[in-house]
Amino acid sequence: MTAIAKDVWLAGVDGCPAGWIAAFTRPAGGEVRIVVKPRFADVLAEARGIVAVDMPIGLPERTGIGGRAAESVVRPLLGARQSSVFSVPSRAAIYAVNYAASCTAALATSDPRRKVSKQLFNIAPKIREVDAVLRADAALGARVFEVHPELAFWRLNGEVALDLPKKVKSRCHEPGLALRRGLLIAEAFPAEVVAAKAPKGAGPDDLLDALACAAIARRLYAGQARPFPDPPPRDAYGLPMAIWA
């Protein structure tokens, strides 16, 4: 490991019930730390390098079929897992004060007109949290990247969509988790970390998703990841709208 790499802690980050689960990792090797932080800013304060987060970055003023271009581009790659990619609505819908207002804003800013799913609205506070942090500090754009766990596992699986889900009827599906654990171990994450119990406030799938995001953080650090779409379009605040893998 180089002298520079010794000072680098990359992070793969996923939202979880307690806030954010982060897998801090070196650019290579098996040194990994799993923590849960209440705020995304807390993760950024601890990371010393690239942060790959499973949360939309860049919010459109209007949307078309399928949400942003990022969602439309990656869905066909994921086969049966494509339903895990939500359509991101407009900025106005994300910043609405309640679900009814969000649907009203979404209908006014989409063509064809479409409401916001309840599942996506439930993560709107986390989307706003990331958006606010990035708009407040333009320099963070050089090290904070949007990723998606299923696209990450697609990349780790030789660009082949996984045929087993993580959950079935909202409950963890052990064969699907085992498949993902194997891919993460093949990426040099220690088996004891991959198979460990998730920290309090996070679920087993959250842990694996954070590690998958960390795998893409490593690839971003090495210059081996690419954006979908390429080049990324930008929102009204200059934030790129692309999912990296």
N, C-alpha and C positions, 0 to 999 in steps of 0.2 A: 504494500500500500504506500502511496506517495505521501510526502509531507503535507501536501494540500488536502488529500483525501482524509487524512487523520482529523482534520478540523471540520469535515463535512458530515452533516446528518440530514439525509433526505427524509421526506415524510410522505407516506400514503395515508389518506384521510377519508373517513366515511362518517356520515351522520349516524347517530345512535340515540336511544332514548335519553341517555344522560348528557348528551351534547355531541361530542366528536371523539371517535376512536382513531388514534393515530399509530401507525407502525413506523417508528423511526429506524432508519437503516443506513449503513455505510453504502457507498457506491458499489461495493462488491463484498463478497464474503458473507459470513453468517451472523454478524453482530446486529441484533435487532432488539428494540425495546417497544413494548406495547403499553400505551397509556390512554386514559380517557380524560379529556379536557372539557370544561363547561363551555368555552368560547373558542371560536375559530382563531381569534387573535392570540389566544394562549398557545395554540399549536404553532403559529407563525413565529412567536417569540422564542420558542424552543428549537425550531428547525434551523439548521445552518446550511441551507441550500434549497434545492427544488422541493416544492410541495405539490403533490398530485392529489386533487380532491374530487370525490364523487359528488359533484354539485354543479348545476348549470352556472356558467360564467358568460356574461354577455346576454342582455335581455333585449329582444326586438321591440320596436314600436308597434309593428303589426305582424301578423303571422298568416301563413297560407296552410295548405294541406300538410299535415304531419308535423307541424311546429317549425322549428328552425331547420336550416339546411343540415346542421350537424346530426339531428335525429334522423332525418330522411336518408342521409348517406349511410349511417351505420346500421340501421335496422336490417337491410337485406343481408348483411354479413352474418347476422346472429341466428338465423333460422328460427327455431321454436323459442328461442330466448329473446326475440325482438320485442315482445310485449313489456320487457323490463325497461325499455327506453321510453320515457314519458315525453309527450309533446309539450315543450316549454311555451307558455303563452306570453303575451306582451308584458312589458314592464308595468303598465298600468294595472293589469290583472294581478301581478305578483305583489304589488304594493297596496292593493285594496284592503280596507279595514276589516272586512269579513267575507265569508264565502259568497253570500248573495251579491255583494258589490264586486267581488272578483269575477263572478260569472257575467255580470252586466258589462264590466270593462272588457272581458274577453270577447263577448259577442260583438261589441262595438269596434274591436280592433283585429278581427279575424275574417278571412275570406277563403272558404265558406265560413259562415258564422258558427262558432263553437264555444261551448262553455268550458270551464276548467274542471278537471276531474277532482273529486274530493281528496283522493290520495295525493295528488300533486299539491293541492292547496295546503295540506297538512305539513308539507315541508317548505312552504313559502317563507316562514320565518328564517330558516337556515339559508335559503337562497338570498334573502335580503341581507343577512349577516355577511355572507361572502361578498356580495355586491358592494355593500357599504365600505367594507375594508379595502377592497381593490380600488374603488373610486376615490377613496381618501388618500391613497398613496400610489401614484402611478408607477413608482419603481417596482412595486410588487409584481407587476405584469411580466417581469423578466424571469420570475421564479415560481409563480403560482399558475398551475395548468389544470384545466378540466379534464377529467378522465371518467370512465365508466367501467365498473368491475367486469361486466359480461364481455365488453370489448377487450378488456385487459386479458381475460381468460381465453378469448378467441386468439389473441396474439400469442399467449403462452402455449396454446394448443396447436401451434403451427398454422394459424389463420384458418382454423376449422371451428365452426360453432359447436359448443358443448351440447350433447344430446340429453343431459339430465339436468333438471332444475334444482335450485337450492332449497326451494320450498314447494310444498304441495298443500293447497288449502290453508295457506298462511302458517304452516308448521314446517320446521326444518326437515329436509329430505336427506337422510343419511347417505344414500348412494351418491347423490349430487354433491354433497359436502366432501365425501371421500375423493371423488374425482378431482375436485378443486384443490384439495390438500396435496394430492400427488403432483399436480402441476406446480404448486408453490415450492414443494420440496425439490423438484427438478430445477428450480431457479435458485437453489442454494440457500433457501430459507431453512433454518434448523427444524427438524421434525418435531422437536419438543415445543417449539414456539407455534408451529402450524397446528399441532394437535392439542395445544393448551386450552384450558377453560377460558372463555372470554372474561375480561374484567367486569366488575360490577357496573351495571348500567349499559352493557352492550350484549348482543347476542352472538352465537357461534358464527352466523353468517356475516355479521358485521366485522368480526375479526378477520375472516378470510377475505372479505372485500377490501379491508384496509391493507392487507398484505398484497393483494393483487394491484392495488393502486401504487403501493411502494415499488412493486416490480416495474411499473411503468415510469415511476420517478427515476429509477436507476437507468432505464433506457433513455429517458429525456436527458439525464446527466451525461450519458455516453454519446448523445447525438444520434440515437438509433430509433427514436420514436417519430411519428409523423401525425399531422393533424387531419381530421376528417370534418369538413372538406378542406382541401388544400388548393389555394391559400384560404385562410379563415376570413370570412366577412367580419366586420366590426359593428358594434352597436353605437348608439348616439353618444356614448361616453368614451368611445375608442377601445372598448374591451373586445377581445377576439371571441368569436362564437364558433368554437371547434372542440371536438372531443379527441384527445390524443391517445395513441397506442403504439 
